[in-house]
Amino acid sequence: MNAVLRFADSASAAAAAADMARVATIPQPGPAQPTVSIPGHPDALAATYSYNSYGADQHPVTVISYTPHGAYVLCQTAQADRADAAAALIAQTLDIQGPRIDTFAPTDPAKFADLPADPTGLLAHTMPAPNWPEPQESAPTNPKIGVYQPDAALHFQDDPLGAAAAFSTAGVAAMSDNQTLVYQARDPAAAAQLAQDLADLVLQLQPSATPIGGVDFMPTSRCVQSDRPGGNGQSQYSCYAPADTVTIEAHSADATGARQETAAQYKMLLAK
């Protein structure tokens, strides 16, 4: 897991990194060893935990690291069979993340309110969550709603490496996230290919996944049934379909619901 936190200035970031590292050394629930070093990054503040209760198929060591980097704190959590292996994963991440965040041009916090909520116009055409029969203001706020550039969109993917290749092939310019996901592709052919590729990624990643019938009257759509996370025996359903230059992705605990959302999203995108 990798995250970047932004603070007011470098002093605030350094203080926050120290505070978070200090809290991370509090035993919870196993004994912490706060003297972990991250190769090549002496400024990284890291702690490791060993959980003997883990099953044989799970990684027994977790390393948590906080590194001040200008006005940012670079945060990583890695799991491996050994602490040095987890520390090496964090070192490799920091080698990439540090230079990457240096290319970012942050917005002045005083101008946050001036940032466009829907710079591409894609969000306005993305299906919102249903608010019937309850009033819209009573619905919980979804902090993920928004438009994301391709790299940011990878944070929503179960297989970021596979999705990155699919996005590149399709020329994805942006992704909008609301009740459904919509991807702006290069052209209609690329949008159709992306729908196929995203469905294939689910089938490849999840052993329980199986293809099911697509959406009625949408022959290029694909739907997949798989087990819901948590091993409770329940299924989840996802559908993928092109709509001109856009690819639709819909998820539901009900097969009919996934198909209906896909069809409704198609109409939102193409209805005149």
C-alpha positions as a printed NumPy array, in Angstrom:
array([[  0.   ,   0.   ,   0.   ],
       [  1.346,   3.394,  -0.966],
       [  0.07 ,   6.883,  -0.103],
       [  1.257,  10.487,  -0.213],
       [  0.037,  13.008,   2.357],
       [  0.444,  16.742,   1.757],
       [  1.046,  19.235,   4.57 ],
       [  1.342,  23.008,   4.824],
       [  5.15 ,  22.993,   4.693],
       [  8.203,  20.782,   5.14 ],
       [  8.369,  21.365,   8.89 ],
       [  4.785,  20.218,   9.326],
       [  5.439,  17.159,   7.17 ],
       [  8.533,  16.182,   9.166],
       [  6.664,  16.576,  12.455],
       [  3.744,  14.535,  11.162],
       [  6.018,  11.747,   9.926],
       [  7.668,  11.553,  13.347],
       [  4.3  ,  11.504,  15.095],
       [  2.895,   8.772,  12.85 ],
       [  6.033,   6.671,  13.218],
       [  5.862,   7.062,  17.008],
       [  2.244,   5.88 ,  17.088],
       [  3.13 ,   3.001,  14.753],
       [  5.591,   1.628,  17.333],
       [  2.82 ,   1.112,  19.904],
       [  2.165,  -2.67 ,  20.081],
       [ -1.123,  -3.438,  18.354],
       [ -1.586,  -6.361,  18.765],
       [  1.923,  -7.778,  18.446],
       [  5.27 ,  -6.449,  19.647],
       [  6.692,  -3.66 ,  17.499],
       [ 10.367,  -3.245,  16.617],
       [ 10.871,   0.438,  15.787],
       [ 14.482,   0.186,  14.582],
       [ 13.761,  -0.98 ,  11.028],
       [ 15.947,   0.581,   8.33 ],
       [ 14.843,   1.07 ,   4.738],
       [ 17.789,   0.482,   2.364],
       [ 18.938,   3.658,   0.67 ],
       [ 16.473,   5.82 ,   2.62 ],
       [ 17.911,   6.75 ,   6.014],
       [ 15.174,   9.362,   6.524],
       [ 12.43 ,   6.711,   6.435],
       [ 10.876,   6.028,   9.856],
       [  9.707,   2.421,   9.932],
       [  8.334,  -0.206,  12.29 ],
       [  7.71 ,  -3.909,  11.775],
       [  5.164,  -6.313,  13.218],
       [  5.068, -10.107,  13.35 ],
       [  1.712, -11.832,  13.737],
       [  1.968, -15.475,  14.731],
       [ -1.786, -15.865,  14.306],
       [ -1.527, -15.571,  10.518],
       [ -2.343, -18.676,   8.522],
       [  0.307, -20.591,   6.638],
       [ -0.711, -18.948,   3.355],
       [ -0.42 , -15.375,   4.65 ],
       [  2.607, -13.135,   5.051],
       [  3.74 , -13.013,   8.689],
       [  5.665,  -9.694,   8.667],
       [  4.314,  -6.179,   8.081],
       [  6.533,  -3.09 ,   7.761],
       [  5.051,   0.406,   8.012],
       [  7.143,   3.37 ,   6.864],
       [  6.797,   7.181,   6.934],
       [  9.245,   9.385,   5.047],
       [  9.178,  13.21 ,   5.098],
       [  9.752,  14.589,   1.611],
       [  9.418,  18.35 ,   1.407],
       [  5.814,  19.238,   2.195],
       [  4.786,  15.575,   1.802],
       [  4.932,  12.397,   3.834],
       [  5.427,   9.237,   1.787],
       [  3.623,   6.347,   3.489],
       [  4.045,   2.642,   2.714],
       [  2.846,  -0.617,   4.195],
       [  4.415,  -3.827,   2.897],
       [  3.939,  -7.487,   3.821],
       [  6.4  , -10.281,   3.17 ],
       [  7.808, -13.448,   4.692],
       [ 10.719, -11.498,   6.194],
       [ 11.187,  -7.945,   7.439],
       [ 14.121,  -7.313,   5.082],
       [ 12.029,  -8.369,   2.09 ],
       [  9.228,  -6.005,   3.107],
       [ 11.776,  -3.226,   3.671],
       [ 13.178,  -3.837,   0.188],
       [  9.684,  -3.427,  -1.313],
       [  9.332,  -0.098,   0.481],
       [ 12.787,   1.02 ,  -0.699],
       [ 11.849,   0.269,  -4.309],
       [  8.592,   2.172,  -3.877],
       [ 10.368,   5.209,  -2.426],
       [ 12.873,   5.158,  -5.298],
       [  9.931,   5.728,  -7.653],
       [  7.531,   7.729,  -5.5  ],
       [  9.98 ,  10.448,  -4.454],
       [ 10.859,  11.603,  -7.987],
       [  7.24 ,  11.117,  -9.102],
       [  5.792,  13.484,  -6.491],
       [  8.476,  16.043,  -7.346],
       [  6.867,  16.424, -10.791],
       [  3.474,  17.248,  -9.247],
       [  2.36 ,  20.9  ,  -9.366],
       [  0.159,  21.313,  -6.266],
       [ -2.714,  23.76 ,  -6.142],
       [ -2.553,  26.561,  -3.589],
       [ -4.936,  25.483,  -0.777],
       [ -6.531,  28.921,  -0.945],
       [ -7.632,  28.064,  -4.489],
       [ -9.111,  24.621,  -3.771],
       [-12.632,  26.006,  -4.094],
       [-11.806,  27.283,  -7.589],
       [-10.885,  23.854,  -8.964],
       [-13.426,  22.6  , -11.533],
       [-15.522,  19.73 , -10.188],
       [-16.03 ,  18.208, -13.642],
       [-13.245,  19.416, -15.96 ],
       [-14.028,  16.904, -18.726],
       [-17.84 ,  16.982, -18.498],
       [-17.715,  13.212, -18.019],
       [-19.086,  13.237, -14.47 ],
       [-22.257,  15.035, -15.575],
       [-23.005,  12.028, -17.795],
       [-22.15 ,   9.368, -15.198],
       [-25.005,   7.694, -13.33 ],
       [-25.449,   8.969,  -9.767],
       [-26.394,   6.703,  -6.882],
       [-30.158,   6.15 ,  -6.523],
       [-31.835,   8.406,  -3.96 ],
       [-35.351,   7.021,  -4.02 ],
       [-37.303,   6.687,  -1.78 ],
       [-34.991,   8.593,   0.584],
       [-34.205,  12.275,  -0.105],
       [-30.866,  12.889,  -1.78 ],
       [-29.487,  14.871,   1.14 ],
       [-29.885,  11.845,   3.426],
       [-27.563,   9.675,   1.326],
       [-24.022,   9.24 ,   2.71 ],
       [-21.339,  11.228,   0.918],
       [-19.13 ,   9.181,  -1.39 ],
       [-15.659,  10.771,  -1.324],
       [-14.583,   8.863,  -4.452],
       [-17.015,  10.635,  -6.777],
       [-15.047,  12.581,  -9.372],
       [-13.03 ,  12.5  , -12.58 ],
       [ -9.575,  10.931, -12.56 ],
       [ -6.674,  10.873, -14.969],
       [ -5.487,   7.403, -16.079],
       [ -2.746,   7.   , -13.464],
       [ -5.123,   7.985, -10.675],
       [ -7.799,   5.662, -12.071],
       [ -5.466,   2.715, -11.455],
       [ -6.057,   3.122,  -7.708],
       [ -9.585,   1.777,  -8.278],
       [ -8.427,  -1.362, -10.087],
       [ -7.967,  -4.801,  -8.547],
       [ -5.201,  -5.465, -11.1  ],
       [ -3.391,  -2.145, -11.624],
       [ -0.705,  -3.626, -13.87 ],
       [ -3.203,  -5.296, -16.171],
       [ -5.456,  -2.242, -16.157],
       [ -2.526,   0.045, -16.987],
       [ -1.83 ,  -1.974, -20.115],
       [ -5.525,  -1.947, -21.063],
       [ -5.772,   1.813, -20.477],
       [ -2.699,   2.443, -22.612],
       [ -4.003,   0.298, -25.464],
       [ -7.38 ,   2.071, -25.37 ],
       [ -5.88 ,   5.545, -25.048],
       [ -7.882,   6.253, -21.883],
       [ -7.908,   9.989, -21.171],
       [-10.079,  10.049, -18.036],
       [-12.281,   7.949, -15.764],
       [-15.425,   9.166, -14.024],
       [-16.534,   7.456, -10.791],
       [-20.057,   7.615,  -9.381],
       [-22.643,   4.818,  -9.222],
       [-20.948,   3.438, -12.343],
       [-17.503,   3.926, -13.842],
       [-17.052,   5.384, -17.312],
       [-13.783,   5.539, -19.22 ],
       [-13.101,   7.981, -22.048],
       [-11.247,   5.995, -24.708],
       [ -9.535,   7.07 , -27.919],
       [-12.286,   5.992, -30.345],
       [-15.226,   3.545, -30.587],
       [-12.99 ,   0.598, -31.472],
       [-10.765,   1.298, -28.465],
       [-13.806,   1.608, -26.177],
       [-15.105,  -1.768, -27.371],
       [-11.705,  -3.384, -26.825],
       [-11.429,  -1.892, -23.334],
       [-14.787,  -3.432, -22.358],
       [-13.453,  -6.821, -23.421],
       [-10.118,  -6.302, -21.676],
       [-11.661,  -5.212, -18.348],
       [-13.949,  -8.253, -18.308],
       [-10.989, -10.508, -19.132],
       [ -8.992,  -9.031, -16.236],
       [-11.741, -10.021, -13.784],
       [-11.839, -13.537, -15.201],
       [ -8.049, -13.838, -14.966],
       [ -7.719, -12.348, -11.488],
       [-10.552, -14.092,  -9.644],
       [-10.619, -17.919,  -9.725],
       [-14.349, -17.873,  -8.942],
       [-15.235, -15.587, -11.868],
       [-17.317, -16.948, -14.724],
       [-18.822, -15.186, -17.769],
       [-22.614, -14.804, -17.809],
       [-25.077, -13.42 , -20.335],
       [-24.613,  -9.794, -21.283],
       [-27.103,  -6.944, -21.385],
       [-30.177,  -7.432, -23.581],
       [-29.935,  -5.599, -26.931],
       [-26.283,  -4.752, -26.235],
       [-24.393,  -7.52 , -28.057],
       [-20.955,  -6.048, -27.345],
       [-21.524,  -6.053, -23.58 ],
       [-19.923,  -8.607, -21.276],
       [-20.956,  -9.566, -17.731],
       [-19.102, -11.593, -15.1  ],
       [-20.181, -13.35 , -11.916],
       [-17.702, -13.828,  -9.085],
       [-17.564, -14.371,  -5.336],
       [-17.908, -11.315,  -3.139],
       [-14.846, -10.484,  -0.994],
       [-14.933, -12.007,   2.471],
       [-15.735, -15.577,   1.542],
       [-19.383, -15.392,   2.605],
       [-20.573, -17.418,  -0.374],
       [-22.439, -14.517,  -1.97 ],
       [-21.915, -13.433,  -5.56 ],
       [-21.192, -10.077,  -7.135],
       [-21.831,  -9.126, -10.725],
       [-20.047,  -6.741, -13.076],
       [-20.872,  -5.668, -16.609],
       [-18.784,  -3.886, -19.233],
       [-19.994,  -2.29 , -22.452],
       [-18.892,   0.319, -25.001],
       [-20.951,   3.413, -25.76 ],
       [-19.38 ,   5.178, -28.719],
       [-15.972,   6.374, -27.397],
       [-16.756,   5.555, -23.747],
       [-16.541,   2.242, -21.86 ],
       [-19.082,   1.517, -19.097],
       [-18.373,  -0.538, -15.972],
       [-21.175,  -1.398, -13.519],
       [-21.193,  -3.517, -10.344],
       [-24.057,  -4.915,  -8.31 ],
       [-24.901,  -7.685,  -5.853],
       [-27.676,  -8.618,  -8.287],
       [-27.212,  -9.735, -11.896],
       [-30.301,  -7.87 , -13.084],
       [-29.16 ,  -4.743, -11.281],
       [-25.744,  -4.799, -12.974],
       [-27.355,  -5.19 , -16.387],
       [-29.955,  -2.485, -15.743],
       [-27.315,  -0.006, -14.561],
       [-25.237,  -0.703, -17.655],
       [-28.231,  -0.103, -19.931],
       [-29.235,   3.05 , -18.056],
       [-25.682,   4.385, -18.22 ],
       [-25.603,   3.693, -21.959],
       [-28.752,   5.755, -22.388],
       [-27.35 ,   8.603, -20.293],
       [-24.281,   8.749, -22.491],
       [-25.939,   8.507, -25.917],
       [-29.534,   9.681, -25.551],
       [-30.184,  12.94 , -27.386]])
